[in-house]
C-alpha cells in the first residue's frame, strides 16, 4: 500500500494549479480593441502605463489625450498620468511633438504606436541593403574637392536611419532609398555640429503643413539647408605658462662664492651668520 504525500501540490484535472486565473472567454463582435500581449505583459511598464496605453488605443482618432483631459477621467491624478505617459514614450508606444499652426498657436501632436518594435524593425529593414547587393566604391570627390552627395551609396548610418524613420512620424515624409542617400550627408552635417539626433528629427517634423506634401525630399532638403545651425566655436585650450628662467649668478660679498639671486648681495650661508662673524672675517 502506497503512502500519500500530504505536501504534494494538488492539481486540477486540466493541469492548472489551484488559485491560478481561469478564463471565461466570449467573442467580441463589435465595440472592442485588439491589444498585443507585448503591451499587456510588458515587464518594464507600470500597470498605470499599461492601462493608460490600452485606453488611448481604444480612443478614436482625434480624441484629446492631454494630461488634464486624462486626469479628469481617472482618479490617478496629473502626476501619475504624466509619469505613465513618459514611460510609454521611453518604450516607443507614444510620440509627442510640438507643432506651430499657421495661426501661431503651438499644439502637441500625439501619435500612439500599437506595435512599436515592429515599426522600428521595418525602418531598420528599409535602411539595410540587400545581402547580395554589391559593395559600392567610396564616393569620388568632385572638382571642388567636396564629396558629391548623390554619389554616396551606403544607406547605413545614423543619418540614413533618421531619415527613413521620419515616415513613422508622418506618412507624408516617406522617402525613396535614393532620397535617403542624397539627404544623408546634410543630416550628418547637423550631427557633426553637435545637434542630437532627436533634435534633428524634431526640427524636420515640427509644424508640418496641413496640405499634402507632394515632394517630401525637397521639403526636407529646404529645412536642412535653411535651418542649419552654426558650428560650435572651438574651445580654446589654456596656454601653458612660460617656463621661469633661473636667476643670474652673483658673487657673494661675504665669501665670494657664486650663487643665484635677482641682484648682488650675500649668499644664504652668509646671510644666516651672526653680524659678529662678518666683522671677524
C-alpha positions as CSV (number, residue, x, y, z in Angstrom):
1,X,0.0,0.0,0.0
2,X,1.5,3.3,-1.1
3,X,1.6,6.3,1.2
4,X,0.3,9.7,0.1
5,X,2.5,12.7,0.4
6,X,0.5,15.5,2.1
7,X,2.9,18.2,0.9
8,X,2.4,17.4,-2.8
9,X,0.7,20.3,-4.7
10,X,-2.7,19.3,-5.8
11,X,-3.6,20.0,-9.4
12,X,-6.9,20.1,-11.2
13,X,-7.9,17.7,-13.9
14,X,-6.8,20.2,-16.5
15,X,-3.3,20.5,-15.1
16,X,-3.7,24.0,-13.6
17,X,-2.6,24.8,-10.1
18,X,-5.5,25.8,-7.8
19,X,-5.7,29.5,-7.3
20,X,-4.5,30.5,-10.7
21,X,-6.5,32.5,-13.1
22,X,-9.2,30.8,-15.2
23,X,-10.6,32.5,-18.3
24,X,-14.2,32.6,-19.4
25,X,-13.9,33.9,-22.9
26,X,-16.8,35.2,-25.1
27,X,-16.1,36.5,-28.6
28,X,-16.5,40.2,-29.3
29,X,-18.3,41.2,-32.5
30,X,-18.4,44.9,-32.0
31,X,-17.1,47.7,-29.8
32,X,-13.7,46.1,-29.0
33,X,-10.0,46.9,-29.3
34,X,-7.2,44.5,-30.3
35,X,-4.2,44.9,-27.9
36,X,-1.0,42.9,-28.2
37,X,0.5,40.9,-25.4
38,X,3.7,42.7,-25.9
39,X,2.0,45.7,-24.2
40,X,-0.3,43.8,-21.8
41,X,2.5,41.7,-20.4
42,X,5.3,44.3,-20.6
43,X,7.7,43.7,-17.8
44,X,9.1,47.2,-17.6
45,X,5.9,49.3,-17.8
46,X,3.9,50.1,-14.7
47,X,0.3,48.9,-14.5
48,X,-0.8,52.6,-14.8
49,X,1.2,53.0,-18.1
50,X,-0.3,49.7,-19.5
51,X,-3.8,50.7,-18.6
52,X,-3.4,54.2,-20.0
53,X,-1.9,52.7,-23.2
54,X,-5.0,50.4,-23.6
55,X,-7.3,53.4,-23.0
56,X,-5.5,55.6,-25.6
57,X,-5.5,52.8,-28.1
58,X,-9.3,52.4,-27.7
59,X,-10.0,56.1,-28.5
60,X,-10.9,57.3,-31.9
61,X,-8.5,59.4,-34.0
62,X,-8.6,63.0,-32.9
63,X,-9.7,62.3,-29.3
64,X,-7.9,64.6,-26.8
65,X,-5.3,62.8,-24.7
66,X,-3.7,65.6,-22.8
67,X,-2.7,65.2,-19.2
68,X,-5.5,67.4,-17.8
69,X,-8.1,65.6,-20.0
70,X,-7.0,62.1,-18.8
71,X,-6.8,63.3,-15.2
72,X,-10.4,64.4,-15.5
73,X,-11.4,60.9,-16.4
74,X,-9.4,58.8,-14.0
75,X,-8.5,59.0,-10.3
76,X,-4.7,58.7,-10.7
77,X,-4.1,62.5,-10.9
78,X,-1.9,64.5,-13.2
79,X,1.5,63.5,-11.7
80,X,0.9,59.8,-12.1
81,X,-0.6,60.2,-15.6
82,X,2.3,62.4,-16.7
83,X,4.8,59.7,-15.4
84,X,2.9,57.0,-17.2
85,X,2.9,58.9,-20.5
86,X,6.7,59.3,-20.1
87,X,7.0,55.6,-19.7
88,X,5.1,55.0,-22.9
89,X,7.4,57.5,-24.7
90,X,10.5,55.8,-23.4
91,X,9.4,52.4,-24.7
92,X,8.3,53.7,-28.1
93,X,4.5,53.4,-27.7
94,X,3.9,57.2,-27.6
95,X,5.4,60.0,-29.7
96,X,4.6,63.6,-28.7
97,X,5.9,66.5,-30.8
98,X,5.3,70.3,-30.7
99,X,3.8,71.9,-33.8
100,X,3.2,75.5,-34.6
101,X,-0.1,76.2,-36.5
102,X,-0.4,78.9,-39.2
103,X,-2.2,81.0,-36.5
104,X,0.9,80.9,-34.4
105,X,-0.6,78.7,-31.7
106,X,1.6,75.8,-30.6
107,X,-0.1,72.4,-30.2
108,X,1.1,68.9,-29.2
109,X,0.8,66.2,-31.9
110,X,0.4,62.8,-30.3
111,X,1.0,59.5,-32.2
112,X,0.3,56.2,-30.5
113,X,2.0,53.1,-31.8
114,X,0.2,49.8,-31.1
115,X,3.3,47.8,-32.1
116,X,6.4,50.0,-31.8
117,X,9.0,47.3,-32.1
118,X,7.6,46.2,-35.4
119,X,7.8,49.8,-36.6
120,X,11.4,50.1,-35.6
121,X,12.2,46.8,-37.3
122,X,10.6,47.9,-40.5
123,X,12.7,51.1,-40.5
124,X,15.9,49.2,-39.9
125,X,15.0,46.7,-42.7
126,X,14.3,49.5,-45.1
127,X,17.6,51.1,-44.4
128,X,19.6,47.8,-44.6
129,X,21.0,47.0,-48.1
130,X,20.2,43.7,-49.7
131,X,22.6,40.8,-48.8
132,X,23.5,40.3,-52.4
133,X,23.9,44.0,-53.2
134,X,27.5,44.7,-54.4
135,X,29.5,47.0,-52.2
136,X,29.8,50.3,-53.8
137,X,33.2,52.1,-54.0
138,X,33.9,55.2,-51.9
139,X,32.4,58.3,-53.4
140,X,34.8,60.2,-55.7
141,X,35.4,63.9,-54.9
142,X,34.1,66.5,-57.3
143,X,36.1,69.1,-59.0
144,X,35.6,71.4,-56.0
145,X,37.1,68.8,-53.6
146,X,33.8,68.1,-51.9
147,X,32.1,64.7,-51.9
148,X,29.1,64.6,-54.3
149,X,26.1,63.7,-52.1
150,X,24.4,61.9,-54.9
151,X,27.4,59.6,-55.2
152,X,27.0,58.4,-51.5
153,X,25.6,54.9,-52.0
154,X,25.9,53.5,-48.5
155,X,22.5,53.9,-46.8
156,X,23.5,52.6,-43.4
157,X,24.3,55.0,-40.7
158,X,22.6,57.3,-38.1
159,X,21.7,59.9,-40.7
160,X,20.1,57.4,-43.1
161,X,18.2,55.7,-40.2
162,X,16.9,59.0,-39.0
163,X,15.6,59.9,-42.5
164,X,14.0,56.5,-43.0
165,X,12.3,56.8,-39.6
166,X,10.5,60.1,-40.5
167,X,7.7,58.2,-42.2
168,X,6.8,56.7,-38.8
169,X,6.2,60.2,-37.5
170,X,4.2,61.2,-40.6
171,X,3.5,59.0,-43.6
172,X,3.8,62.1,-45.9
173,X,7.5,62.1,-45.2
174,X,8.1,58.7,-47.0
175,X,11.4,58.9,-48.8
176,X,12.8,56.7,-51.5
177,X,16.2,54.9,-51.0
178,X,17.8,57.4,-53.4
179,X,16.4,60.3,-51.5
180,X,17.8,58.9,-48.2
181,X,21.2,58.5,-49.8
182,X,21.1,62.1,-51.2
183,X,19.9,63.8,-47.9
184,X,22.1,61.7,-45.5
185,X,25.2,64.0,-45.9
186,X,23.1,67.0,-44.9
187,X,21.8,65.3,-41.8
188,X,25.4,64.2,-41.0
189,X,26.4,67.8,-41.1
190,X,23.8,68.6,-38.4
191,X,25.1,65.7,-36.3
192,X,28.7,66.8,-36.7
193,X,27.8,70.3,-35.4
194,X,26.7,68.8,-32.1
195,X,22.9,68.6,-32.7
196,X,21.4,65.5,-31.1
197,X,19.5,63.1,-33.5
198,X,16.3,63.7,-31.6
199,X,16.6,67.5,-32.1
200,X,17.2,67.0,-35.9
201,X,14.1,64.8,-36.1
202,X,12.1,67.3,-34.2
203,X,13.2,70.1,-36.5
204,X,12.2,68.1,-39.6
205,X,8.8,67.0,-38.3
206,X,7.6,70.1,-36.4
207,X,5.0,72.4,-37.8
208,X,4.2,70.3,-40.9
209,X,1.7,71.9,-43.3
210,X,-1.9,70.6,-43.3
211,X,-2.0,70.2,-47.1
212,X,-0.3,67.1,-48.8
213,X,3.5,67.2,-49.1
214,X,4.0,66.3,-52.7
215,X,7.8,66.3,-52.7
216,X,9.0,65.2,-49.2
217,X,12.6,65.1,-50.3
218,X,12.6,68.7,-51.5
219,X,10.6,69.8,-48.4
220,X,13.2,68.2,-46.0
221,X,16.1,69.5,-48.0
222,X,14.9,73.1,-47.6
223,X,14.6,72.6,-43.9
224,X,18.0,71.0,-43.6
225,X,19.5,73.9,-45.5
226,X,17.6,76.9,-44.2
227,X,17.6,75.8,-40.5
228,X,21.2,74.6,-40.4
229,X,22.7,75.8,-37.0
230,X,26.2,77.3,-36.9
231,X,29.1,75.2,-35.9
232,X,30.0,75.3,-32.2
233,X,33.0,77.5,-31.6
234,X,36.2,75.7,-30.8
235,X,37.0,75.8,-27.1
236,X,40.5,77.4,-26.8
237,X,43.0,75.4,-24.9
238,X,44.6,77.1,-21.9
239,X,48.1,78.1,-22.8
240,X,50.9,76.6,-20.8
241,X,52.7,79.2,-18.6
242,X,56.1,80.2,-19.9
243,X,59.0,78.4,-18.1
244,X,60.6,80.6,-15.4
245,X,64.2,81.5,-16.2
246,X,66.6,80.9,-13.3
247,X,68.1,83.9,-11.5
248,X,71.5,85.0,-12.8
249,X,74.7,84.0,-11.0
250,X,76.0,86.5,-8.4
251,X,79.3,86.7,-6.4
252,X,78.7,86.7,-2.6
253,X,80.0,89.9,-1.0
254,X,81.0,87.9,2.1
255,X,82.6,84.6,0.9
256,X,82.9,85.4,-2.8
257,X,81.2,82.2,-3.7
258,X,78.8,82.1,-6.7
259,X,75.1,81.9,-6.0
260,X,71.9,82.7,-7.9
261,X,69.9,85.7,-7.0
262,X,68.0,88.5,-8.7
263,X,70.7,91.0,-7.7
264,X,74.1,91.4,-5.9
265,X,74.4,90.6,-2.2
266,X,75.3,87.8,0.1
267,X,74.6,84.1,-0.3
268,X,72.2,82.3,2.1
269,X,75.0,80.9,4.3
270,X,76.5,84.4,4.8
271,X,73.0,85.9,5.5
272,X,72.4,83.3,8.2
273,X,75.8,84.1,10.0
274,X,75.5,86.5,13.0
275,X,76.9,90.1,12.4
276,X,79.9,89.4,14.6
277,X,81.1,86.7,12.2
278,X,81.1,89.1,9.3
279,X,83.2,91.6,11.3
280,X,85.7,88.9,12.3
281,X,86.0,87.9,8.7
